[in-house]
Amino acid sequence: MKIYCTRPHCSGPENHFPELDQPEKLITVPQKYCSKCGMPLILAGRYLPQKILGEGGFGAAFLATDRHTRSQRKCVVKQFKPPTNLSPQQLKLAQKLFEREAQVLEELGDQHPQIPQLYAFFPLIVEEEQFFYLVQEFIDGQNLETELETRGKFSPPEVLDLLKEMLNILKFIHEYEPSDPEMKPPTIHRDIKPANIMRDKKGKLYLLDFGAVKVTSRAIDPKKNPTQIYTPGYAAPEQTTVGEVYPCTDLYALAITCLVLLTGKLPSELYKNNRVTWRENIELSDKLGDAIDRMTKQDHEERFQSAQLVLDFLVPSELVPPLPSEVPKVYTPKFNLIQILSGAGFVGSQGTLLIIAIASFFPLPITLIISGILLLGLISGIYFRVLEKWDLITIPIISLGLVWLISPLHQILITHGLGKFFVAFFPILGAAGAIAATTLFLLVYKVLSLIIK
């Protein structure tokens, strides 16, 4: 097995351990170290980097496996190494912000299906060097930058669908309120671009790469010491000049992303005199074109101020059905109390009549099996409202008549001086028993619910 060293600039990052190809040894093997630089290779005792996925000025990302999972689950390990010129106070603040942002990422990934889940975060100190790591869900697919290179330009309908989908993700992110009271909304991604939008093999889109680097870099105050927490060409003017970001900053980058996918051009080729120009390259519908124009205004106050406003502009909200995730989850009982108890009485009476009738022709074991099957059919009929209202009265009356005609029970009752209509006592008794049992169950359920709350 190959394990990749995560120390920056290691001269021999690929380390090979043939014995780890055996699953039983892989699970129990102690820490391994890089043969070139001595860096610990098994991160947090469980994550084994396999290859590098990308790197930048603030760290790198690695494809890894989690040896503590049965399937050796793939994951992405992101390393952030703060600049060496940070003061002790800045480094301490960087770590604090890193931990807070990891918490926010964990919450975002848990609550939205198009944001990768966070599995772990941890620091690593090696020979007085400090590294930070995030471990995230691995999305098996292709980012839109690669997709553009392999398949060519996107059509306007494809970009419109993508824009709406990404706007819904950004709406969730911008409106998210972190559980940490010191973290104030809105949460801003700050690096929207084709390379950070991933399409998995089933066609589902994910928004990637927001989090630790962004928050940790705030420790250096971008206004006083600007750091490139963005990608040139996609970043809005306020982000590149004074380091300010707003929800509309992400909308600007999303609009540039759409234009890049539509034209196949580099972001720098879309600017003329520091302004976005695109109409000479492509033809779009008035709605989509006007939306992109407004999203790419130089002055952030002239743009749409929220993702929802763009969605409302593209397709008026009164014409758009709510997304499944936005439908209020209000529990409404299928039946009220009277319906539940009347249904119980119906099942109790019919069950009694079925047993009496079938027992006239079959032995007890067969009687119970046949009765059970027929009762399940009756219960299903009530649940799906095939049987309701007058059916609950007429069916027992008809059943009682048939039992009176075909069952020898009434003859036995007459012989004992109880009268030929005394047979009706048994379904009434069965109905009363079923209603009593159902009532008791509902009471116990109610009490337990109050105790649990």
Secondary structure, 3 states (H helix, E strand, C coil): CEEECCCCCCCCCEEECHHHHCHHHHHHCCCCECCCCCCECCECCCEEEEEEEEEECCEEEEEEEECCCCCCCEEEEEEECCCCCCCHHHHHHHHHHHHHHHHHHHHHHHHCCCCCCEEEEEEEEECCEEEEEEEEECCCEEEHHHHHHHHCCCCHHHHHHHHHHHHHHHHHHHHCCCCCCCCCCCCCCCCCCHHHEEEECCCCEEECCCCHHHHHHHHHCCCCCCCCCCCCCCCCHHHHHCCCCCHHHHHHHHHHHHHHHHHCCCHHHHEECCEECCCCCCCCCHHHHHHHHHHCCCCHHHCCCCHHHHHHHHCCHHHCCCCHHHCCCCCCCCCCHHHHHHHHHHHHHHHHHHHHHHHCCCCHHHHHHHHHHHHHHHHHHHHCCCCCCCHHHHHHHHHHHHHHHHCCHHHHHHHCCCCHHHHHHHHHHHHHHHHHHHHHHHHHHHHHHHHHC
